[in-house]
Amino acid sequence: MMEATEFAPKSWEQRFVEAVLQRSSSDKGLAARLRRGDNPATEYQSWELLGSLGVDLEKDYQRLPFVTIAAAITKSKAAENGSLSLGKALAACYEDGAESKQAKARLRRLLACSEIAEVCRILRPILTLIDSKVGQPLNYQRLLKQLRTFHFDDQRVKAQWAQEFYGQPLVEAPVESVTT
């Protein structure tokens, strides 16, 4: 019996991450161009793929999240989308986890960003650090969705990153009825 999720349409983020993973594994030249995408001087080299996948190259708030994620995926040489959130991955880079002063400083710097261009610029070395320190791939689909949403709802995205970093999302306990 087929699961219902097999019939659900894929999100733009899922289609993009799958396309980058598939195409960069079979085309090393494309992978090299995508890796250079996180440098503003050579970012244009990734536009061929982005444009073919429907990304509006003229809008920074749309283009930069895709460029950043494509570069991160190809630099990490990930074989598939992972399950690790950005906040958890950042904490996992340090022995003390969320108690590490360095980890907290990096998170605070990321949370201080107010524009997508700044977020992507600050995120690049963090993604490199995560790739070198954590043996588990990031959930690139989730991170791409967060970056795409940042332009419109930055406080919510920042709260998600902080929640991921400091601990598990709160699970509301069922309210017990009081009988008298």
N, C-alpha and C positions, 0 to 999 in steps of 0.2 A: 504494500500500500504506500502511495506517495504522501509525503508530508506536505502540509499546506504552504510551508515556506518556499517550496520549490516553485510554486506558482506566483509568489509575490514578486512584483517588479523590483529590480535592483536599483538602489539609490545611485545618484550621480557619483558620490564618493566611492561606492563599491565598484562601479564600472571603471572609474578612473584608476583606482589602486590595482585592480585586476589587469587592466590594460598596461600599466607601467610595469608590473611584475612580469607579465607574459612577454611584452615586446622587448624589454631590456635584457631578458634572459636569452632571447634568440638573436638580438642585434646589439653587438658590443659597441658599435659606433654610436648608436642611439643612447645606450647606457652612459657612455662617456659624455655626450652632449647634455644629457639630463643631470649628470653629476655637476657639471659646470653651471647649471641653472641657478645655483644659489649665490653666484657672484653677479652683482648688478652689471658688470662690464661684459659678461659672457652669457647672461640670462637668455638673450635672444636665441641662443642655440637650442633651447628647449621649446621654442614657440611652435615649431612644426607639429609636434605631438599634441601640445595643448590646443592649438587651433583645430586640429583634426578631431579632437574630442569635445569641441563646443565651448571652450573657454574663451571669454571675451578678453582678448589681449590688450585692449585699450584701457580697461578698468583695473587699476592697481589692486583694489580691494577684492577683485575676483581672480586676477592672474597670480598674485603673489602667494596665496595659499597653495595653489596647485604646483607652482614652481618649487616651493619649499618642500612639499611632500614628495614630489618626483625626485628631487635631489637627495632627500633623506633615504628614500627607498633604494635608489641605485647605489648610494654610498655604503649602505649597510649590507648590500648584496642579499637582502632578504629573499627567501624563496616563496614566502606567503605572508599575508597580513597576520600580524600578531594579535595578542589579547591584552597586552600591557598598556595601561593608560599613561599619559605624559607625567602626571603627578607622582604616581607610584614608581615609574621608571627613574625619575629624577631622585627620589628618595633612595632608591636601590643603588645609586651610584656611589654612595658613601656608607662606610661601616656603621655609623650611628644612625643611618636612615634619616627620618624626618627630624631627628634631634641634631643633626650635623649643622654647624654654623654655615659652612660653605653651601650646603644644599638649600638652607633657608634663604641665604643671600641671593642665590640664583633664582629661587622662586619669587622672592620679593621684587627682584629686578624685572622679571617677566610680568608680574602683576601690576607693576608701575606703568606699563606700556599703555598708551592711549590710542594708537593708530596701528593698523595692520602692517604697514611697512616696518614700523619699529618692532612689533612682535616677531615678524619673520626674521629680522636682523638679529635680534636677541636670541631667538630660538635656534639658529644655525649651530652655534658652538654647543648649545645644550644637547641638540640631537647627536652631534659628533661625540660628545662625552657619553651619552647613553649608549651609543653603538659600541664604544670602546670598553665600557665598564659592565654593561648588563648583557647577559647571554641570551636574552629573550627578546624577540621582535616586538616593536610597538604596534598598537592598534592604529594603523595609519588612516583607516577609514574614519574612526572616531576623531582623530586629531584633525583631519582635513575638514570634517563637518564643523568642529569647533572653530577652526581658523576662518572658514567661510562665514560663520555666524558672528564672529568677533566684530566686524564692521557695524553690525546692526544691534548687537546685544553684548557688548564687551563685559559688563559686570557679571552676567550669568556665566560666561565662559571662564572668567577669572575665578569665580566661585567654584566652578567645577574643578579647575586645576588645583585650587587650594584644598578642596575636599578630597580629591584623589591623593594629594601629597600627605595630608595630615591623618587620613584614616578612611575607613569604609563609610559609604553613604549611610546616613541614619535610616534604620528600618523602624517604621512606626509599629509599636506593639498594639495588638488588638485591644480595643477598649472593652473592658469587662463591664457588663451591666451590673448596677448596684441594686440589690433587692433589699427591701426593708420589711 
